[in-house]
Amino acid sequence: MLFLQALLGLIIYDALRSIGSFNTIHSTIKSWRVGNKLDEQESIERVCRAVNYACAWYPKQVLCLQRAFVTTYLLRKQGVSAEMVLGAQKLPFKAHAWVEVNGQAVNERSNVQATYGVWERC
């Protein structure tokens, strides 16, 4: 079920992005509330696994902002207080989006917090 929700979330992100601006996506994320709390660690693992599978099956390349958008939504729906974080590094310039729970990055392969300076949390 989470896999299908993640896949639908990727589609919704693409639709929002095609009809709106980044502000539309940003305000959408800010409006999401955290649902009833379940087992946090199990929820994080299940959501991350579902998002990874959905990204693998999605017919387009999924970028970090889209992945973070869907992961944040599903985690909050599961009762996990997740934040989408936007950051950048100066040289060479790179921007990245990721998800944090209790200040820890989830579903990341590298230490994004050491690599990127945070400019927004939502």
C-alpha positions, 0 to 999 in steps of 0.5 A, a space after each residue: 500500500 505504501 508503495 502505491 502511495 509513494 508512486 502516486 505522490 511522485 505523480 502528484 509532485 510532477 503535476 504540481 510542478 507542471 502547473 505551479 512554482 516552487 512556492 506551490 510545492 513549498 506551501 503544500 509541504 508546510 500545510 501537511 500535519 503529522 498524523 497519529 504516532 505509530 512505531 517511529 523507527 518501523 514507519 521510517 524504514 517502511 516509508 523509505 523502502 516504499 519510496 525507494 521502490 516507487 522511484 525505481 519503478 517511476 518512468 522518469 528520473 526522480 530528483 532529490 526534491 521530488 523524493 523528499 516531497 513524497 518521503 516527508 508526506 508519507 512519514 507525516 501521514 504515518 505519524 512521524 514528525 519529518 522535515 524536508 530540508 533544502 541545502 546548498 554548498 558553495 563550491 562547486 555550487 550544488 543544491 540538495 533536498 533531503 528529509 530529517 527526523 529528529 535532526 537525523 537525515 533519513 534515506 540518504 547515502 552520505 552525510 548531507 548535513 556535513 556537505 550542505 548548508 541548510 537554507 530552509 526547513 519545512 
